[in-house]
Amino acid sequence: MNINKANSIITNWLLFEKYYLGTVIEFNIGICVADIIGIKKSLYVSEFELKVNRSDLLRELRIIESITKGIKRKVYSSSKSYKHRKYLNKFLGSELAFTPNEFSFIVTEGLEDILIDYIKDTVYGAYLIKKEGGNYSITEIKKPKKFHKKKMDGVNFQRLFRKVAIENNDLRKKLYFNS
C-alpha cells in the first residue's frame, strides 16, 4: 500500500470515525518525527507510526526489543531509540520535549502477527489497516495505555496549527499556481 494513501485513510478514520479534533502528518516531536499525531476531544494526544513493509517494521521493533529486553543491537536510528526509551519509561528525557499520551503502530495486512509478538508486553497499541471489498477499514488489535495524563498545552497547540496552516498554504500554492 502507498504511504500517502494509507495516511489519507488513517486521517479520515481518526477524524470521521474516531471523532478526533484534528490530525497532523509528520509532526516534529523534539528530535523525532511522528508519522501521524491525533488530538482527541479530551486534548489527549495519540501518536501513530505507520508501517507498510516488513523490513521497516522489524528495524523499529528491534529497537524496542533492545530496550525492553536489554539485547545489545546496532541502532540505525538514534532518534527512534531516544523516542522509544522515553515512551517505554527507560529514559525520562527533557520535560520540555513534547510527549504524546499514547503511541500505537498501524500496520498493513500480514504484519500484525510480527508486531504483536514484539509489543505484547509494552504500553503500545496496535491497529490493522486492511481492504474489505472496495473499502479500507482499521481495526484495533491491542489497545494502547497512556504514558501520562497531561493534556496538550497552548505552546504545542500553536505548533500544531502552524504546521496545518503551512501545509494548507503549500497545497493551495500547488493547486492554484502549479508551483
PyMOL commands that set and color helices and strands:
alter all, ss='L'
color gray80, all
select helices_A, chain A and resi 3-17+54-69+78-87+112-119+154-177
alter helices_A, ss='H'
color red, helices_A
select strands_A, chain A and resi 22-29+32-39+45-51+102-108+125-132+135-142
alter strands_A, ss='S'
color yellow, strands_A
deselect
rebuild
show_as cartoon
